[in-house]
Amino acid sequence: MKITKAVIPAAGLGTRVLPATKAMPKEMFPIVDKPAIQYIVEEAVASGITDILIITNRGKDIIEDHFDRVPELEEALFKQNKNEFLKSIKEISYMANIYFIRQKEPKGLGHAILQSKSFIGNEQFAVLYGDDVIISKTPVCKHMIELFYEFKKGIIGVQKVPEELILKYSSIKTEKIRERVFKCTDMIEKPEKSQIMSLYAILGRCILTPEIFEILESTPPGRGNEIQLTDAMKTLANKESMIAYEFDGIRHDIGSKIGALRASMHVAMNHPEIKDDFKILLKEFYENLNKIN
Ligand code: UTP
């Protein structure tokens, strides 16, 4: 069966980037001229996804508004002959069928995914974390879907990270199958130093089978008293193994201050309209580095 559905969890509290997230979801942080979540929806669409469920919570209506039409703005742009802008804002509303559901309490990523149970039904599906923007030549989600068709098993997107970061993320047990592809039979969320299985961490993307819902329903709260997706995937990996894919792309965690800044810089460096000005700006900052305290 083809993978056509994706879930984007975007109901986290975003505490690491407060106070910016007091009234605005981090998924709406602008990365130059588009909100972060638009990059993620674009990656899903470029991977063949046609139906997307975004998990939101109270105060995240702004995400819904972004994917809706705005007749008065369209009319104003039309009258001003700003056709490029008009086209770009209209297109956003027709990229995919986008649905929304609210996670009523922020009980963790696993609990957020559980909210998609009736939307997904009995299909396999992609999960793209709402705060992980990945910039790559070809969409990471697309490669992962292809791997799913090959192995018929859940796929996790991973990258190698330094030891101090693996303690904050998750660590997986790997057995190499071929370049960038591993068999994974175990994993742990936010390991202690002695529990590290490898420096490969699960970062922002996975392809899951519907069995995950039953597992999530019986997964007790783990780290941070939240229902962790990693704990549920561990059960799946222990039972039938999963495939880890070391993706080729640069991942930006826009839920961290430096990550959000880095994402903007990466996009600005390649943005046709501003890249030249941005390089001048960077040079200016660099030359004044020793004056900054
Ligand atoms: P994070 O753990 O990075 O998000 O979850 P967070 O909880 O907002 O982070 P901090 O620690 O408070 O800063 C990864 C993704 O899962 C979503 C988040 O919105 C993010 O896109 N998430 C997390 C939910 O949808 N619901 C939750 O209960 C937790």
Residues whose N, C-alpha, C, O or C-beta is under 5 A from the ligand:
A	BS01	UTP	P9 A10 A11 G12 L13 G14 T15 R16 V17 I55 E105 P106 K107 G108 L109 A112 Y129 G130 D131 G255
